[in-house]
């Protein structure tokens, strides 16, 4: 996620943060590097110019150059300016109360990911106690678009209104709104056909749809890898039907960040969500401050904690801590942690949220296949062996190796690593100084 620009910014901040004194030349050199990084990221030229001018204006002042920690002051200024570019604050969906019907109209180019995003948004809203979403299959242009939404809705448990063989989106949406009132659905999410902004008939159609359903939110779904072209699309749609926000799909594949940095400044349209993967849960609220922190290598502890909370509750965490303290942590517990880690996303993405780790991680060096091999080894053990690994002698190790398609050497290595990890974690749960030392080592990469 934004790897290219994150690496560049992290390098710049590391170079200047360690300086006990900086002068105007240091600042101008750093800002010049930042300007090049933003341009390489396909950020709009006007946005880059504004960023550079404001950063120089603030950073070359006496308050920074003569500060006790001038490097840190400079980084704070850069961080604040990045947050401003990304949209300042988290923008929530503005929906009516639970007793009224709220309509969300999703628009965008073909292939931008509207149908998948509609299903993810429905699944997200369904988790809220006061929301009963209904998906509406109004993309009657793309072959199998209706079937795709029906399938996704079925998988996620979100109801879908559709009419097989229908050819007029206006009639489908009108009927869907009646159905929503009848069945007491209070959030209607309309998936529309992809259209080019220069296609006048289709743009007229989306304008008519907007007038018909009077949406509380008109959300542009844009491919984040489109860079400045995504911004131009947003401008064109915003001129025809006023957009209330944008959802950047494929954000996990975006190494540059041009669309994210340019969208709000150029169009005034805030980014409300980002698509971070293919799973139903991979639609996340867009927090400008958190993204800015990750770009500068400061990590994103808040998001990391939120992801952890989604996979383990407080009681489970306390039970796990007690097991670690009393050396009752078993290979079965270890196996369960793999599943929790997988729910949080790719290992590299999780590590990037830890402060100081951005730019220190080589994604190619993270062998996620090794985790699967360890899972296979543990799954080839009996439950008795998982709960008491001390009984695993030479003959058992041979059997486990055969059953998991690995070698005795790999089984031995796993058991040794597990013993070492268990001992280290037991010390960490009992010793505050040891915890601080571990954290310090982690931050050093």
Beta strands, then each sheet from edge to edge (+ up, - down):
strand 1: 102-107
strand 2: 133-138
strand 3: 160-161
strand 4: 187-192
strand 5: 217-223
strand 6: 245-249
strand 7: 271-275
strand 8: 283-285
sheet 1: 3+ 2+ 4+ 1+ 5+ 6+ 7+ 8-
end
